[in-house]
Amino acid sequence: MYICLCKGVTCGAIRSAVNEQGIANLRDLSRNLGVATQCGKCVHSARQVLNEALGACATGGCCGASTEAAA
């Protein structure tokens, strides 16, 4: 899903930036991907995806992947 239409940034790109580049805050995300540097309408959604990706990484799951074990 597209998060930033102005820069064409998807939620997958945000998750990859967290996982592969060590992005940990919105400022770094903006610098690297250009999120929230144009109209600013994506700030809330970008922050939400960033926080979710950081939470998944902190719990040992791959960013964007389910951390639930198969029953």
ROVEX-231835 format. One record per residue (C-alpha): residue number from 1; residue in three letters; x negated, y, z. Coordinates in steps of 0.05 Angstrom, whole numbers, plus 5000, padded with zeros to 4 digits. Layout:
ROVEX-231835
{NUM "Ala" {X Y Z}};
...
***
This chain:
ROVEX-231835
{1 "Met" {5000 5000 5000}};
{2 "Tyr" {4975 5069 4984}};
{3 "Ile" {4962 5112 5045}};
{4 "Cys" {4932 5174 5011}};
{5 "Leu" {4963 5188 4943}};
{6 "Cys" {4918 5248 4930}};
{7 "Lys" {4855 5206 4934}};
{8 "Gly" {4885 5138 4917}};
{9 "Val" {4865 5106 4983}};
{10 "Thr" {4900 5041 5003}};
{11 "Cys" {4906 5009 5071}};
{12 "Gly" {4860 4955 5046}};
{13 "Ala" {4806 5007 5031}};
{14 "Ile" {4813 5034 5101}};
{15 "Arg" {4807 4964 5131}};
{16 "Ser" {4746 4950 5088}};
{17 "Ala" {4714 5015 5110}};
{18 "Val" {4723 4996 5183}};
{19 "Asn" {4698 4925 5172}};
{20 "Glu" {4640 4938 5124}};
{21 "Gln" {4618 5010 5138}};
{22 "Gly" {4632 5014 5212}};
{23 "Ile" {4682 5071 5206}};
{24 "Ala" {4710 5085 5276}};
{25 "Asn" {4746 5151 5271}};
{26 "Leu" {4788 5194 5225}};
{27 "Arg" {4732 5244 5213}};
{28 "Asp" {4686 5190 5185}};
{29 "Leu" {4743 5160 5145}};
{30 "Ser" {4756 5229 5114}};
{31 "Arg" {4683 5237 5097}};
{32 "Asn" {4675 5169 5065}};
{33 "Leu" {4742 5159 5030}};
{34 "Gly" {4770 5230 5025}};
{35 "Val" {4832 5213 5066}};
{36 "Ala" {4869 5274 5093}};
{37 "Thr" {4826 5324 5054}};
{38 "Gln" {4880 5348 5006}};
{39 "Cys" {4952 5357 5027}};
{40 "Gly" {4946 5324 5095}};
{41 "Lys" {5011 5284 5091}};
{42 "Cys" {4974 5219 5100}};
{43 "Val" {4940 5236 5167}};
{44 "His" {4990 5198 5211}};
{45 "Ser" {4991 5136 5167}};
{46 "Ala" {4916 5136 5158}};
{47 "Arg" {4905 5141 5233}};
{48 "Gln" {4955 5084 5245}};
{49 "Val" {4920 5037 5195}};
{50 "Leu" {4852 5057 5223}};
{51 "Asn" {4874 5042 5295}};
{52 "Glu" {4904 4975 5273}};
{53 "Ala" {4840 4956 5236}};
{54 "Leu" {4797 4976 5296}};
{55 "Gly" {4842 4934 5341}};
{56 "Ala" {4836 4874 5296}};
{57 "Cys" {4760 4881 5294}};
{58 "Ala" {4756 4889 5370}};
{59 "Thr" {4795 4825 5381}};
{60 "Gly" {4750 4785 5335}};
{61 "Gly" {4798 4780 5277}};
{62 "Cys" {4779 4802 5208}};
{63 "Cys" {4808 4870 5193}};
{64 "Gly" {4876 4861 5162}};
{65 "Ala" {4879 4787 5175}};
{66 "Ser" {4925 4754 5225}};
{67 "Thr" {4890 4734 5289}};
{68 "Glu" {4943 4683 5308}};
{69 "Ala" {4921 4610 5309}};
{70 "Ala" {4960 4560 5268}};
{71 "Ala" {5004 4516 5310}};
***
